[in-house]
């Protein structure tokens, strides 16, 4: 089973994707994962991708899709995979559909994690990150000391610039501009789009996600 995750920043799709992958007994991979593996392996496409990454450039969709095809064809993905951050635009959705068809499979379900903008703004703007080790720390406020920091016992908790309320709202605007056409494309092309209410407790959201994949 191939599962595609969609959802705004802070919706919890990455964490829930891990639970979905575990329940299905398949790996969860992202674009970054497959690019790093291919670059390290030194495959022709991996080396091409590495050249872009070394220059700080975005890796073009054709290269990413070629690497994704290799990844989906690997034995460890034979039972399926959960894809996080692989599809962000309509051309990427179209490309993934072509790649899947070429290896005799398809995207079985798209999990769309939905949550109100203001809930996300409140959730993310309250998040604290250690200025020394850069780890997110739950339940703490910017300005506090991160005594558990492995880099410095005096690490200070800060709010990342992209977690400022206006930055979050801008990220949400970008997400919606890119993702709403993707959702429309999947629905217009017979895709199985399952909307998941991402508000509430972790356990509640997990149960909704697992029901959507038949678990």
C-alpha positions as CSV (number, residue, x, y, z in Angstrom):
1,X,0.0,0.0,0.0
2,X,1.3,3.4,-0.9
3,X,0.1,6.2,1.4
4,X,0.7,9.9,0.7
5,X,0.6,12.3,3.6
6,X,-0.6,15.9,3.1
7,X,-1.1,18.5,5.8
8,X,0.0,22.0,6.9
9,X,3.1,22.5,9.1
10,X,2.3,21.7,12.7
11,X,-0.6,19.3,11.8
12,X,1.2,16.3,13.2
13,X,1.2,14.4,9.9
14,X,4.9,13.4,10.2
15,X,4.4,11.9,13.7
16,X,1.0,10.3,12.7
17,X,2.7,9.0,9.5
18,X,5.1,7.0,11.7
19,X,2.2,5.4,13.5
20,X,0.4,4.6,10.2
21,X,3.6,3.1,8.8
22,X,4.1,1.0,11.9
23,X,0.5,-0.3,11.7
24,X,0.9,-1.2,8.1
25,X,4.4,-2.7,8.6
26,X,5.9,-0.5,5.9
27,X,8.6,2.2,6.0
28,X,7.9,6.0,6.1
29,X,10.2,7.9,3.8
30,X,10.5,11.5,2.7
31,X,12.1,13.2,-0.3
32,X,15.1,14.1,1.9
33,X,15.4,10.5,3.0
34,X,15.6,9.1,-0.6
35,X,17.9,11.9,-1.8
36,X,20.4,11.3,1.0
37,X,20.4,7.5,0.5
38,X,20.8,7.9,-3.2
39,X,23.6,10.4,-2.8
40,X,25.4,8.3,-0.3
41,X,25.0,5.2,-2.5
42,X,26.6,7.1,-5.4
43,X,24.0,6.0,-8.0
44,X,24.0,8.0,-11.2
45,X,20.8,9.9,-10.1
46,X,22.1,10.1,-6.6
47,X,25.3,11.8,-7.8
48,X,23.2,14.2,-10.0
49,X,21.1,15.1,-7.0
50,X,24.2,15.5,-4.8
51,X,25.6,18.1,-7.3
52,X,22.4,20.2,-6.9
53,X,22.4,19.8,-3.1
54,X,26.1,20.7,-2.8
55,X,25.4,23.9,-4.7
56,X,22.4,24.7,-2.5
57,X,20.0,24.4,-5.4
58,X,16.7,22.6,-5.4
59,X,16.8,19.2,-6.9
60,X,14.6,19.2,-10.1
61,X,11.4,17.1,-10.0
62,X,12.6,14.7,-12.8
63,X,15.7,13.7,-10.7
64,X,13.6,13.3,-7.6
65,X,11.1,11.2,-9.4
66,X,13.8,9.0,-10.9
67,X,15.2,8.4,-7.4
68,X,11.7,7.8,-6.0
69,X,11.2,5.2,-8.7
70,X,14.3,3.4,-7.6
71,X,13.3,3.6,-4.0
72,X,9.8,2.3,-4.6
73,X,11.3,-0.6,-6.6
74,X,13.5,-1.7,-3.7
75,X,12.7,-4.9,-1.9
76,X,12.2,-3.2,1.4
77,X,9.3,-1.2,-0.1
78,X,7.7,-4.2,-1.7
79,X,4.8,-4.2,0.8
80,X,4.3,-0.5,0.4
81,X,5.4,2.8,1.9
82,X,4.2,6.0,3.6
83,X,5.4,9.1,1.7
84,X,5.8,12.3,3.7
85,X,6.6,15.5,1.9
86,X,7.0,13.8,-1.5
87,X,4.0,15.4,-3.1
88,X,3.7,19.2,-2.7
89,X,2.6,20.3,-6.2
90,X,0.4,19.0,-9.0
91,X,3.4,18.2,-11.2
92,X,4.8,16.1,-8.4
93,X,1.5,14.3,-7.9
94,X,1.3,13.6,-11.7
95,X,4.9,12.4,-11.7
96,X,4.5,10.1,-8.7
97,X,1.4,8.5,-10.5
98,X,3.5,7.9,-13.6
99,X,6.4,6.4,-11.6
100,X,4.0,4.2,-9.6
101,X,2.3,3.0,-12.8
102,X,5.7,2.2,-14.4
103,X,6.5,-0.3,-11.6
104,X,3.0,-1.7,-11.5
105,X,1.6,0.0,-8.4
106,X,-0.4,3.1,-7.4
107,X,-1.1,5.5,-4.7
108,X,-3.8,3.8,-2.6
109,X,-4.8,6.5,-0.2
110,X,-4.0,10.2,0.5
111,X,-4.3,11.2,4.1
112,X,-5.1,14.9,4.3
113,X,-4.6,16.2,7.9
114,X,-6.8,19.2,8.4
115,X,-6.8,21.7,11.3
116,X,-7.9,25.3,11.8
117,X,-5.3,27.9,11.0
118,X,-5.6,29.7,14.4
119,X,-5.1,26.4,16.2
120,X,-1.9,25.8,14.3
121,X,-0.7,29.4,14.9
122,X,-1.3,28.9,18.6
123,X,0.3,25.5,18.7
124,X,3.5,26.4,16.7
125,X,4.0,29.9,18.2
126,X,4.0,28.3,21.7
127,X,6.8,25.9,20.7
128,X,10.2,26.4,22.2
129,X,13.5,25.3,20.7
130,X,16.9,25.0,22.4
131,X,19.3,27.6,21.0
132,X,22.3,25.3,21.6
133,X,21.1,21.9,20.3
134,X,18.1,23.1,18.2
135,X,15.8,20.5,19.6
136,X,12.1,21.3,20.1
137,X,11.1,21.1,23.8
138,X,7.5,20.5,24.7
139,X,5.8,22.3,27.6
140,X,8.4,24.9,28.1
141,X,8.6,28.6,27.3
142,X,11.1,30.7,25.3
143,X,13.7,32.2,27.7
144,X,13.8,29.2,30.0
145,X,17.0,27.2,30.4
146,X,17.2,23.8,28.7
147,X,19.0,21.9,31.5
148,X,18.8,18.6,29.6
149,X,20.6,20.1,26.6
150,X,23.4,17.6,25.4
151,X,25.4,20.5,24.0
152,X,25.3,23.0,26.8
153,X,23.7,22.7,30.3
154,X,22.9,26.4,29.9
155,X,21.1,26.2,26.6
156,X,18.4,28.8,26.3
157,X,15.0,28.1,24.8
158,X,14.0,30.4,22.0
159,X,11.2,30.8,19.5
160,X,12.4,30.1,15.9
161,X,11.8,32.9,13.5
162,X,9.6,30.7,11.4
163,X,7.5,30.0,14.5
164,X,6.5,33.7,14.8
165,X,2.8,34.0,14.3
166,X,3.1,36.0,11.0
167,X,5.7,33.6,9.6
168,X,3.4,30.7,10.4
169,X,0.5,32.4,8.7
170,X,2.7,33.0,5.6
171,X,3.7,29.3,5.6
172,X,0.0,28.3,5.8
173,X,-0.8,30.6,2.8
174,X,2.0,29.0,0.8
175,X,0.8,25.5,1.8
176,X,-2.8,26.2,0.8
177,X,-1.7,27.7,-2.6
178,X,0.3,24.6,-3.4
179,X,-1.8,21.8,-1.7
180,X,-5.4,22.7,-2.6
181,X,-4.7,22.1,-6.3
182,X,-3.0,18.8,-5.4
183,X,-6.1,17.6,-3.4
184,X,-8.3,18.7,-6.3
185,X,-6.1,16.8,-8.8
186,X,-6.3,13.6,-6.7
187,X,-10.1,13.8,-6.4
188,X,-10.5,14.6,-10.1
189,X,-8.4,11.6,-11.0
190,X,-10.1,9.0,-8.8
191,X,-7.7,9.3,-5.8
192,X,-8.8,8.1,-2.4
193,X,-8.5,11.2,-0.4
194,X,-9.2,10.7,3.3
195,X,-9.6,13.9,5.4
196,X,-8.3,13.5,8.9
197,X,-9.4,15.9,11.7
198,X,-5.9,16.7,13.2
199,X,-7.3,18.5,16.2
200,X,-7.6,16.8,19.6
201,X,-5.4,14.4,21.4
202,X,-2.6,12.4,19.8
203,X,-4.5,9.2,20.4
204,X,-7.7,10.5,18.8
205,X,-5.9,11.7,15.7
206,X,-4.0,8.4,15.5
207,X,-7.3,6.4,15.7
208,X,-8.8,8.5,12.8
209,X,-5.7,8.0,10.7
210,X,-5.6,4.2,11.3
211,X,-9.3,3.9,10.4
212,X,-8.6,5.7,7.2
213,X,-6.1,3.0,6.2
214,X,-8.2,0.1,7.4
215,X,-6.4,-0.5,10.7
